């Protein structure tokens, strides 16, 4: 889940969220 990646501090996942 993308929000979980954000909580973990994954910049890549955060950017992925911006794309979606």
Short mmCIF file of the C-alpha atoms (twelve columns), coordinates in Angstrom:
data_MODEL
# 
_entry.id   MODEL 
# 
loop_
_atom_site.group_PDB 
_atom_site.id 
_atom_site.type_symbol 
_atom_site.label_atom_id 
_atom_site.label_alt_id 
_atom_site.label_comp_id 
_atom_site.label_asym_id 
_atom_site.label_seq_id 
_atom_site.Cartn_x 
_atom_site.Cartn_y 
_atom_site.Cartn_z 
_atom_site.pdbx_PDB_model_num 
ATOM 1  C CA . UNK A 1  0.000  0.000  0.000   1 
ATOM 2  C CA . UNK A 2  1.422  3.331  -1.115  1 
ATOM 3  C CA . UNK A 3  0.619  5.193  2.123   1 
ATOM 4  C CA . UNK A 4  2.560  2.567  4.074   1 
ATOM 5  C CA . UNK A 5  5.607  3.297  1.891   1 
ATOM 6  C CA . UNK A 6  5.276  6.992  2.688   1 
ATOM 7  C CA . UNK A 7  5.196  6.229  6.404   1 
ATOM 8  C CA . UNK A 8  8.362  4.189  5.948   1 
ATOM 9  C CA . UNK A 9  9.898  7.247  4.317   1 
ATOM 10 C CA . UNK A 10 10.306 5.787  0.845   1 
ATOM 11 C CA . UNK A 11 10.923 8.705  -1.521  1 
ATOM 12 C CA . UNK A 12 10.337 6.478  -4.542  1 
ATOM 13 C CA . UNK A 13 6.918  5.475  -3.293  1 
ATOM 14 C CA . UNK A 14 6.079  9.104  -2.487  1 
ATOM 15 C CA . UNK A 15 6.871  10.106 -6.066  1 
ATOM 16 C CA . UNK A 16 4.799  7.150  -7.272  1 
ATOM 17 C CA . UNK A 17 1.851  8.528  -5.308  1 
ATOM 18 C CA . UNK A 18 2.277  11.913 -7.004  1 
ATOM 19 C CA . UNK A 19 2.101  10.161 -10.376 1 
ATOM 20 C CA . UNK A 20 -1.200 8.583  -9.426  1 
# 
